[in-house]
Amino acid sequence: MDTAPRDDPRTPLGKGQIRLLELRPGKGKEQIQCYIHVETLDDCPSYEALSYTWGTRCEDDPKIKLNEYEIQVRKNLYTALESLRYPPQTDTTISKDHGAFIDVNNKGDGVEIKNPSDLLRETRGKSRYLWADAICIKQDGPEEKVHQIQLMGDIYRKSSKGIVWLGEPTNLTERAFMAAYWLCRVSYHQESLENGLKISKNDHGDLESGQRKPSFITMARLDDVGVKWTICQCWKELMALTKREWFSRAWVVQEATLSKNVFVCGNYSIPWSELLRALNFASAIPIRPLAGVSLPSHMVVIEKLRRELDGRSSFLDILLRNSNCDATVLVDRIYAFCGLVDQSELQALGLQSAEYGEQDSSWDEEMKKQKSEAVYRGLCKKVAVNLLRTSKNLNLLSGPVGNPEGRSDWLSWIPDWVARHRPGCLLPDQPSFRASGGARTVGDIEFRDQDSTLGLEGFVFDSIEEMSDIADRGPPTTWTFLQYEQYKKRMEDMVEFLQRCLEWEAITNARSKTSYVGGGDSLDAYWQTVLGGHVT
C-alpha cells in the first residue's frame, strides 16, 4: 500500500529560511523527481541559483514530482530541470547531442571544450541542488512571497553558481556556441601576442561603448589560429542567441549581477565572462561580415553593475539604466532591482517590503488589471516622491515619460517605468564635464496637494520663441543581419531623425556662421548642446 504523503511538502518558512530543490538523476522522458529541503540562508549547503524566464502559463503545462506530491510547472522551467539533471548511475551512454561545455582552461590563458565523458563520470548518479523561484517560493502565499523577495539578492549572491537558462536548443545552437568558442580563442591568442609585443591594454577602449579594438587582427591572423571563416559563418546564430527572451527581462538583472554565471542552452554551456569576451571582441574585428556588431545592451548594463557592486549604484541610476526591461507584473519593474541596493536605501524609499495588493478570485480580468494598475501607480508615486526628498536630485525627471497622452490618472512628473518613451541625449553615460564643477547640485523641492504637485525653484534666464518636434527615435545602433522589412524600417527611422536634426539647426540658426556669445563657433556650440557635453 502506498503511504507516501500527498500534501504539498512546502511547509511554512521561518525567518531567514529558504527552500532548496534537490533534483534527482534521470534521463530522457522519465518524470522529473525532486525533493524539498528547508535551510537557513546563512548556513546552507552549496547550491546553484537558476535564472530563467517564466513564460506563459498553459493548462497542459507538465508536472513534476515534489517529494511524492505532483505540481505543475511552466514548460520553460520543466525543460531546464530536464536538461540540468544528472544521468542515473546505470547510464553509461553519451547522447548524440551531447553538446559543448565551453570553459576557461586550467592555465587561465584560453578556453577549451570539456570532454563529455569526463563530465559524465563526475556527475553520474548524483543529485543537483538548485534554487528556482517558481518552486522554492509558494506563489499562492503573498506573505511568503514578500519575505522571500527580500532575500532574493542574498540567495543569488550566496549561490555557488548562477545558471542562466536560455531555453531549448535549435538546430543552429551548436553553430552559435562554436562561434563564441573561436572568438574566445582568437581573443586569448591576440592577448598573448600583445603581451609579447608589450602593446598597451588601453588600445582596447572601454566596455560601455563596445569599442574593444583588436589592434592588428586580420583575416590572415584568424587563419593562423585555425578559425578561417567559421566565425563569419556562425555569427548570425550567435547574435540570435543573444536575442532570446532572457536578455530583456527585469528580474534577471539582479540574478545575473549577483552570481557567478554560466549560460546554458540545452546541452551547451559557456561562462558569462567568456560569452562577454567573445561578443566584445567580435564587435571590433575589422572584417566586413562583422561590421556594425555591438554588445547586447542588457549584458552591458549587467556587466557594469557587476563591476560597481562595491561602490553600489544608486537605485535611481539602476532604474534609469534598466527602463527598457520587461516584467509580467507591473510593480516588478521596480521590485526586480531592490536586491541591488542596501537595505538602508530601500527603507528610505519605502521599499523594505514588496506590496502586490490584494487579489480576489471573484474579480474578472478587467478588474484585476485595474487593481494592478492602481497598485503600480501608487508605487511609482511613492518611489518618485521619496527619491526626490532623499536625494534632492532632479535626474528622476529624465526617466520614461509618465503621461505622454495626458491621462488624468497619472501625474506628469512621475516616471512610468513601463513606458518606452524616454528622452535622452545622443550619447550614453556621463558627460565629459560638469557645469557645476565639483559641487553637488541639489534642487529646492516642495510638494503640495498631498504630494500630487511638485514645486521647484528656478531662475528665468530666457524665453522660448519657437519649438520643433522632438526626435521620438534616435539613430539606429545596429544594422547587421537585418531582414528587408527591418532594414527598411531602420532607414526610415534614420531619415526621420536626420530631418529632425535639420529642423533643429534651422530654428537655432546654427549654420549662420556667426560667433557664439560665449566664444567659438555657433555650430560647435549647438552640437555640444545637443550632445549634452559628452564630446570634448
N, C-alpha and C positions, 0 to 999 in steps of 0.2 A: 504494500500500500504506500502511495506517495505521500509523505508527510512534509514535503518541502513547503516553506512559507509562501503564501500567495499575496501578501500585502507588500506595498511599496517599502523597500528597505531603507529609504532615505528618511530616517528619523530626524526630529528637530536638532539643530546645531546649537552649541553653546557659544559664548563669546570667544572670538579668535579661532574658532574651529572651521575646517573646510572638509569637503569630501574628495577623496581620490578615487579614480576609476582604475581598477585592476583589469586590464584587457588580456584575457586568456588566449593561449595559442590556438590557431585554427587555420584552415586553408579553404580555397575555393568558395563554394556557396554554402558551406557549413554555417549554421546560425551563430551569430556573434554572442559570446558568453562573457559577461563582465561581473565583477564584484565591487561593492562599495565599501570603502574604508574611511572612517572618520578620524581625522588627525588634527593636531594643533599646529597652526601655521608656523609658529616659532620653533617647533621641534617635530618636524615630519620627515619621513624618508624621501629619498631622491625621486623626483617626478618630472615629466615633461609637460609643458603647457601647450595646448592646441589652439592655434589661431586659424579661423576659417570663416566662411560666410554661411549664414544660416540657410538662405534660400527660402522658397515659398512652401508653406505647409500644404500638404495634399492628403486627402482621405486615405489613399492607399500607400502612405509612407511606410517603409519597412519597420519591423520590430526587432529589438534585441532582448536578450535575457539579462536582467539585472538581479544578481543572486538567482532566485528561481522565479522572479517576477518579470513579466513581459511589459516593456514600454515601447511606445512608438517614437522614432526619431526621424528627423528630416533626412532626405536622401543624401545630401552632401556630407553630413556627419557620418551616416552609415557607410558610405564608400570610403571615407577617411579611416574609420575603425577597421574596415575590412582589409584595407591596404596596409595599415600600420601594424596589425597584429603579427606576431612572430609565428613561424611554422611549427607544427607539432613535432615532438621528439622523434616520432616514427617517420617523418617526411624527410627523405634524403635527396629528393629531386630538386632541380632548379627549373623554374618556369622558363619557357621560351622567351617570354617578355620579362627577363629578369631586371631590365632597366640599367641605369647608370648612376652609381653612387659616387659623385664627384666630391673630393675633399682636398684640403691642403696636405701636402706630403709631410713626412716626418721631419724633413730638413728645413721646412718653412720657406723654401725658395721656389715653390711651384705647386702645381696641382696634379692629382692622379685620380684614376678611376679605380675604386676599390674592387677587389675580386669578390663577386657574389658568393663563391664557395666559402671563402673565409668568413664572410658575414653570416652565412647560414650556420656554420659550425658554432659561431659565438652566441647566436640567439635562439637556436632551435629548442623548442620546449619551454621557453621562458615566458613569464608574464611581462607585460609592459604597463607601467604605472603612468597614467595621464591625468590631466585636469582639463575637462571640457565643459564649458559653462552650461550648455543646454541640458546636460545630465547631472553635473555636480551641484547645480543650483536648482531647487524646485521652482519651476516657473509659475506655478499656481499659488505660491505663497508670497504675497507682497512684502511682508516684514522681513522674511529671509532674503528675498531678492535685494532689498535696500541694504541690508547688512553685508551681504556678500559683494555687492558692487563697491562698497567702501574698501574691501580687502583686495580687489582685483589687481591694483597696482602692485601690491606686495606679492600676490600669487604669481604673477609673471616675473617679477624681479627675483624671487627666490627659487624659481624653477631651474633645473639643471640645463634645460634647453627649451627653446620655443620652436614648435613645429608649425610652419606656415603651410597649410594645406591649400593648394591652388586648384584642386579638383582632379577629375579623372583625366588620364592622358588621351591624346588623339593619335592618329597615325603619323602626325608630324612632330610630336613631342620630342622624340629622340633627336631629330634634327636641331631643335631649339637648344637642347642641353649640350649637344656636340658643338654648336656654335659658341656657347658660353665657355665650354671646356677649352676650345682652341684660342679664344680671345684671352683667357687667363694665361694660357701657356705663352702666348706671344708677349703679353704684358710682363710676365716674370722674366722672359728672355730679354726684353728691352731693358728692364731694370738692371740685369746683370751686365749688359753692355754699357749702360750709363755709369754703373759703379766702376767698371774697368776704365772708362774714359774720363771719370770724375766730372760727369755732367751734372749740373745743379738740378736738384729736385724741384726747384722753383719754376723750371720750364713747364711743369705740368699744369700750372694755373690753379684754379680753385674748383671745389666740388659744386658750389651753388650755380655757377654759370655753365657747368657741364663741359668746360673747356680744358680738359686734361690733354696736353698737347704732346703726342708722340713726336719727338724732335727729328727722328730720321727713319721712321718706319716707312718702307716702300713695299710694293708687291714682291719685289725680289727678295726682301728680307723675310716676308711672310713665307715664301717658298723655302727659304733656308731652314726654317723650323718645321717644315712638313705640313703647312697649312694649305698651301695652294689656294684654290677658290672655295674651300669649304665654308669659310666664314661668310663670304658674299652670297653663297647659295642658300645658307641656312638663316641668314639674319632676319628675314621676314618672319620665320617661325618663332624666333626668339622674341621679337617685338610683339607678336601675337600673344605670347605667354604673359608679357607684362601688361596686357590689356584685359586680363581676366578680372572678374568682379572684385576679388580681394583687394586689388590696388586702388579701389575707390571708396572703401567702407570706412566709417568713422572709428568704430571700436578697435580696428586692427592697428591704429596708430599707436596707442599706448601698449598694446600687446607686443608689437614689433620693436618698439623703442626700449622696453624694459627687460627684454630677454635676449639670450644669445640664440640667433635664429638660423634655421635651415629651411630652405624651400623644398617642398615635396609635391610632386605631381605624379600620382600613380606610383610606379616603382622607380622614379627618377628623383634625385635629390642633389642639392648644391647649397653650400653655406651662403648666408646673406652677404658676407664680406666678398665672396668670390663672384656672386652674380653682380654685385655693385661694381666690382673691379672690371668685369667683362663689359658691362654696359657703359661705364665711364670711359674705358679705354677705346671702345669702338666709336664713341661719339666724336672722336677727333682723328681717327685714322684717315689720312689724306688719299683715299681711293674712292672713285665715283659711286660704287654701289652703296656706300655708307654715308654719302653726303647728306647733311641735314638731320642726322640722327641725334636725338637728345635723350637724357635720362628721364624716366617716368617721374613726374612731379611728386607723386606720392612717396617714392623712395628718397628723393632729395630732401623732402620735409622730414621724414622719419630719421634719416641719417644725421641731419642737422640737429634734431632733438636728442639723438643718442650722444652726440658729441658735447651737447650743452647740459647734460644731466647734472653735472656737478654744480654748474652755475645756476641751473633752474631758470628756464624761460618763464616769463610771467604768463598768467592764464589768458590775458588778452592777446599776447603775442601768439600763443598756441591756437586760440580760436581764429585769429585772422589768417594764420598760415593754412589752417585746415578748413576754411569756409566752403570749399568745394566738395567736401566729403559727403557721403550718403549714409543715412540711417533710416531704418524702417519706422522706428518710434521717434516722433518729433523731438521730445526732450533729450533723447540720446545725442543730438547734435551738440549738446553741452556736456551732459554727464559722461560721455565717452572719453573725455580728456581730463577728468578730475584726478585720475591716478598719476598724472604727470607733474602735479604741483604739491607743495607742502600743505599739511592739514591746517596750518595757521592761516594760509591764504584762502583755503576753501571756507574756513569758518568766517573769515571777514566778508566773504562774498555770499554767505548764507547757503553754501553748498555742502555742508558737512554731512548731509544725508540726502539721498535721492527721493524725489516726490513724483510719483507717476499718476496720482489722482485715483479716485475711486472708479471701479468698473462694476456695472450691474448687468447680469446676464439677460435681464429683460429688455435692455436697450437694443434698438436696431442699429445698423451700421452707420446711418447718418447721425444718430445721437452720439454714438461712440466717437465719431470723427469730430463733432462739435466740442465734446468734452475734452478730447485730446488736444485740440487746438487752443482751447481756453487755458488748460494747464500750461501749454507751451508758451503762450503769450505772457502769462504771469511769470514764468521762469525767466524769459528773456528780459522782462522789465526789471525783475529783482536783480539779475546779474548786471544789467546796464547801470542801474542806479548805484549799486554797491561798488562797481568798478570805478565809476566817476567820483564817488565820495571818498574812496580809499586812496586812489592814485592821483586824482586831480588832473589826469592825463586825458586829453581830448582825442587821442588816436582811435578811441572807440567809434567816433563819428565817421571813420573811414571804412567801417565794416559794411557788410552787404546791405543795400538799401532796404529798409524795413517796410516802407509804404509807397512803392512806386505807382500804385494805382489809386492813391487817396482813400483807402478804406477807413471807415470811421472806427473800426475796432483795433487799429494799430497806430501807435504813436510814431511820428515820422523820424524822431531822433534815436529810436531804439533799433539796433541791427536785427535783421531777421536771418538767422543762420541757416535757414532753408533756402532763402532767396539766392539766385545766381547773379543778380545784378550788383556788382561791386565795383565802385570807381577805384582807379589806381593809376600810378604813373607808368610810363612806358618801360621802365627798367625796374627789376625787383630789388628787394632788400633795402639796406640802409643807405642814405645819401653819403656822398664823399665829404661833405662839410655840414656844419650846423649853424643856422643863422643866429642862434643864441649862444654860440661859443661853447664853453664848458658848463654853462649854467643849466640847471634843471628847470624846464618850463612847466608851469602849473596853471590851470585855469581857475578863474574866480567863478565858482559854480553855485547856483542857487536853485533849489527845487520848490515848485509851487503846486497847488491843486492836488494834494495827496500824491506827490511825485509824478504827476502826469505832465507837468510843464517844466522844461529845462531852461533855466535862465543863465546867460553868460554875459560877462562884462567884457567889452572890447573898445576899440577906437575906430572912429570914422576917419579913414585916410584917403578915400576916393569914392567916386560914384560910377556906376555901371551905365555905359552909353548904349551898348549893343551886345547881343548874345547870339551864339550859334548853337546848333545842335551838338549833343555830346557824342562821343565815339562809343557806341554800345559794345563794339567788338574791336579788340586790338589786332595788330598784325599777326598772322599765323606763325606759329613757332616751329612746327614740324611738317615736312612735306613727303617724307619717304613712304613708298608703297601705298599710295592712295588709289582708291578706285576712281573712275571717271567722275561720278557724281560728287564724291568727296573733294576731288581736286577742283572741280568747277566751283563748289561752294567756297573753298578756301580762296580762290581767285576773286570771287565776288566780294568776299569779306575784305580782301586786300584793297581792291579798287574803292570800296566804300570808305575804308579807313584813310586812304590817300586823299580822297575827295574832301573828307572832313579836315585833314591837315591843311589843305589848300584854303578852305574856308577860314580856318583859324588865322592863317598867315594874312589873308586879305583883311580880316576885321582888325588885326593889330598893326597893319601896315609894316609888317616885319621886314619886307623887302624894299622899303623906301630908301635904303642906303643912307639913312640919317644916323647920327651918333646917338647912342643911348644916353639917357640923362645921367646914369652913373658911370659913364665912360665905356668905351668899347663900341662894338658893332651892334645895331638893333637886332639883327637876325640871330646873332650869337646869344644875346640876352633873352630873346624869345624862346629859343630851343632849350636853354638852361632852365627856363621856367617850366616848359612842357615836360622835360625830363626830371624835374624835381631835384636838381642839383646832384644827380648821380654821376655826371661826367665832368671831370676837371679839365 
